[in-house]
Amino acid sequence: MGYKHIEVKQVAGFIGAEIGGVDLSRSLSEDQVQEIRKALLKWKVVFFRGQNIDHAAQVEFTSRFGEVTFAHPLGEPEPVPGFPQIKPVDRRLYEKQYGFRTGGPWHTDVTAAINPPAASILRAVNVPSFGGDTQWSNLVAAYEGLSAPLRSLADILKAEHRFNGGGYQM
């Protein structure tokens, strides 16, 4: 899987690649966008190091991959004024709300919506000198790693994903 317009470096076994050779503060070519999409589909999580972008550039970059949705509807803080697509994530709020510095043992981003977003784009603004780790999972690899009988069982199961917290229901 070659790339002509970006650099892609695998960072783990089943998930994650670092993308270089692009400046997200500038408009990207259609070829670059298509190759980033290709890398995202293969690696599920991609990282762009050393980028210096603001809210507007983040929304512009995001819009190259489809319709940009409003920020996650629950919890504090509210979306950024003037940028309803961006919601700050502050570990201090999680510590106050849950007693620890993460958003919980695990979560998904707005997957209970009828038409959930295809992806989430996170931009680190203040990064701690240690910790602050975010872990990701590759459910395609997990499914493919199941034994044939478990995969067959999973194929016939149905699930309903709801969210009803704080008076908000999707």
Secondary structure, 3 states (H helix, E strand, C coil): CCCCCCEEEECCCCCCEEEECCCCCCCCCHHHHHHHHHHHHHHCCEECCCCCCCHHHHHHHHHCCCCCCCCCCCCCCCCECCECCCCCCCHHHHHHHHCCCCCCCCCCCCCCCCCCCCCCCCCCCCCCCCCCCCCCCCHHHHHHCCCHHHHHHHHHCCCCCCCEECCEEC
